[in-house]
Amino acid sequence: MFLVFPLSSKPDWLNPPWMTVLLILLNCLVYFGPQRADERA
């Protein structure tokens, strides 16, 4: 089941959704960070 939330305006990259971008980058750091530490061990 998919829930769809209507957006009042289409997001553009002149004014990006900064919290979403920050959360994506944080998740990438958490995902790839421990993997690099395992390669050294």
C-alpha positions in Angstrom: 0.0 0.0 0.0 1.5 3.3 -1.0 0.6 6.6 0.5 0.9 9.6 -1.7 1.2 13.1 -0.3 0.3 15.9 -2.8 2.9 18.6 -3.1 1.7 22.2 -3.4 4.8 23.0 -5.6 7.4 20.9 -7.3 10.8 21.0 -5.5 13.5 22.6 -7.5 17.3 22.7 -7.0 17.4 26.4 -6.6 15.8 26.0 -3.2 16.4 22.3 -2.4 14.8 20.5 0.6 17.9 20.9 2.8 16.6 18.6 5.6 16.1 15.7 3.2 19.5 16.2 1.6 21.1 16.3 5.0 19.4 13.1 6.1 20.4 11.3 2.9 24.1 12.4 3.4 24.0 11.4 7.1 22.6 7.9 6.2 25.3 7.4 3.6 28.0 8.3 6.2 26.5 5.9 8.7 26.3 3.1 6.1 29.7 3.5 4.5 31.7 4.6 7.6 31.7 1.3 9.5 32.4 -0.6 6.3 35.7 1.3 5.7 36.7 0.6 9.3 36.1 -3.2 8.7 38.4 -3.2 5.7 41.3 -1.9 7.8 40.8 -4.4 10.6 
